[in-house]
Amino acid sequence: MNIDHRFKGQIAIVAGGARGIGGAIASRLAAEGARVAILDINQEALRRQVEEINRQGNQAFGFDLDLTDQEALVECLQTVFNWHQRIDVLVNCVGIIGPTGMSIVDYPLDQFELVMKVNVNSAFLLTKYTIPYMQSRMYGRILHVASIGGKDGNPNMVGYAASKSGLIGLIKGVGKEFAQSGITINGLAPAVIVTEMNKDTAPEVLNYMKDKIPMKRLGTVEEAAAISCWIVSQEASFNTGFVFDLSGGRAVY
Ligand SMILES: NC(=O)c1ccc[n+]([C@@H]2O[C@H](COP(=O)([O-])OP(=O)(O)OC[C@H]3O[C@@H](n4cnc5c(N)ncnc54)[C@H](O)[C@@H]3O)[C@@H](O)[C@H]2O)c1
């Protein structure tokens, strides 16, 4: 298989792909031949990301929407499917971190609910409404970006840890549910990757997490894109309901 053309002719959706990990995945999918629909709430970053991919001679289209908005999402997926009557790949990178460096005893309920809504509800809606399109061709690859925080439970960020554990449960359950359908549903659990998301994370929290990584460095978005693109390629055909590690040796399970 020619790695430059793994996604030639395919339609890929990258939710939360305007920047960061999702931006790198969208760029790589497009560079490997996919026509990429990027769904994101950050209009300015979305515009820049789409322009950059198209400037490189590859194909991306932006959809400015809040992924927790069911009606807007349903309409957007229908539009994307109508292009070529197919959706081959869904990568979900939508996420917010919420309060960090804060004990659960100080953590406000409205912040907890917001983190759960963005990180879990959007994954639920994306999966629920994309699968029927994939079923129509008996093929699909779904990848949700979870977090090491959902496996290990980082302290003092209870909303984030709880939401990513919830996402991991969704991946495992729905992966089994569709195991015989030609559609795979997997997850990725990165340790800290350098992106804008963690630029406001309390330094003591970042140091705590970096110190737990045996490689003693943070990951890059290119490293995240490399493993993600394999997981959503045709080659990854005997993996479903699994959460892949990307943690510089932190997680050995
Ligand atoms: N950066 C890390 O260290 C790290 C580690 C583990 C897991 N992750 C996860 O990886 C994913 C991507 O993280 P990132 O670091 O690239 O962050 P990021 O903030 O750069 O990217 C997240 C994207 O999601 C979009 N988004 C947020 N809420 C949205 C909504 N309601 N509707 C539509 N789009 C929305 C943002 O606009 C942004 O473009 C997240 O799920 C994050 O939890 C990140």
The ligand as a Gaussian input file, in Angstrom:
#p B3LYP/6-31G(d) Opt

LIG

0 1
 N       -3.030000      18.384000      23.998000
 C       -2.947000      17.402000      24.878000
 O       -2.023000      17.335000      25.701000
 C       -3.975000      16.315000      24.892000
 C       -3.700000      15.159000      25.637000
 C       -4.650000      14.154000      25.685000
 C       -5.836000      14.294000      24.991000
 N       -6.069000      15.429000      24.258000
 C       -7.344000      15.534000      23.550000
 O       -7.094000      15.709000      22.174000
 C       -8.152000      16.463000      21.595000
 C       -7.550000      17.649000      20.849000
 O       -6.821000      18.422000      21.771000
 P       -5.875000      19.636000      21.340000
 O       -4.774000      19.692000      22.324000
 O       -5.568000      19.563000      19.901000
 O       -6.846000      20.852000      21.703000
 P       -7.307000      22.127000      20.872000
 O       -8.005000      23.005000      21.847000
 O       -6.158000      22.691000      20.130000
 O       -8.343000      21.490000      19.849000
 C       -9.653000      21.171000      20.200000
 C      -10.553000      21.653000      19.102000
 O      -11.892000      21.364000      19.455000
 C      -12.680000      22.487000      19.111000
 N      -13.899000      22.510000      19.902000
 C      -14.001000      22.652000      21.247000
 N      -15.283000      22.656000      21.611000
 C      -16.016000      22.522000      20.478000
 C      -17.397000      22.446000      20.208000
 N      -18.322000      22.524000      21.179000
 N      -17.805000      22.299000      18.929000
 C      -16.883000      22.237000      17.928000
 N      -15.567000      22.298000      18.127000
 C      -15.131000      22.435000      19.394000
 C      -11.794000      23.679000      19.384000
 O      -12.235000      24.863000      18.733000
 C      -10.448000      23.178000      18.906000
 O      -10.226000      23.501000      17.542000
 C       -9.070000      16.887000      22.748000
 O      -10.152000      16.008000      22.832000
 C       -8.184000      16.714000      23.958000
 O       -8.925000      16.470000      25.135000
 C       -5.166000      16.436000      24.200000

